[in-house]
Amino acid sequence: MNPITIDPEIMSGTPCFTGTRVPIKNLFDYLAHGHPMQEFLRQFPSVRPEQAQSVLDLARETLLKTAAA
């Protein structure tokens, strides 16, 4: 299952965690400001830990593939 949904009917097409209205950007913002993932998950309980980890894994894989090309 894709952890990210992009739907013009949900948050105007902002990439969100699948099944939620929580933008993916929120996770990256939390982590970039030094907050642990557990804090993000507390603030956004509709996001499951597996979803957050899956998004991070996908971002890592995508970045590494792009950098290697």
C-alpha atoms as one frame of an Amber mdcrd trajectory, in Angstrom:
protein
   0.000   0.000   0.000   1.314   3.415  -0.947   1.880   5.492   2.212   1.218
   8.736   0.316  -1.980   9.987  -1.270  -2.177  12.928  -3.656  -5.800  13.774
  -4.332  -7.122  17.189  -5.425 -10.142  16.565  -3.174  -7.954  16.113  -0.069
  -6.012  19.151   1.157  -6.045  20.581  -2.395  -3.717  17.855  -3.653  -1.060
  18.257  -0.958   0.725  14.912  -0.488  -0.781  13.370   2.662  -0.472  10.161
   4.607  -2.907   7.707   3.042  -6.243   7.662   4.857  -5.567  10.957   6.645
  -5.536  14.681   6.011  -2.033  14.999   7.498   0.472  16.432   5.014   3.716
  14.481   4.593   5.557  17.793   4.957   4.542  17.902   8.621   6.667  14.843
   9.378   9.729  16.316   7.667   9.190  19.661   9.423   8.992  17.961  12.830
  12.160  15.979  12.224  14.014  18.953  10.719  13.318  20.953  13.878  14.764
  18.233  16.079  11.511  16.719  17.301  11.412  12.930  17.614   9.028  10.891
  15.500   7.147   9.917  18.677   6.214  13.587  19.183   4.922  13.767  15.607
   2.852  10.628  16.156   1.431  12.063  19.399   0.414  15.246  17.613  -1.073
  13.377  14.643  -2.645  10.191  16.033  -4.317   9.350  12.713  -0.861   8.533
  11.313   0.321   5.042  12.230   4.003   4.524  13.084   4.361   2.145  10.116
   3.097   4.863   7.772   5.600   7.411   9.047   8.469   4.942   8.761   7.331
   3.919   5.290   7.389   7.547   4.124  10.892   8.019   5.513  12.056   4.809
   3.826  10.508   5.883   0.527  12.142   9.314   0.744  15.513   7.723   1.484
  15.243   5.253  -1.404  14.153   7.968  -3.811  16.971  10.292  -2.766  19.601
   7.571  -3.044  18.357   6.531  -6.503  18.350  10.142  -7.689  21.825  10.803
  -6.299  23.204   7.666  -7.970  21.794   8.565 -11.392
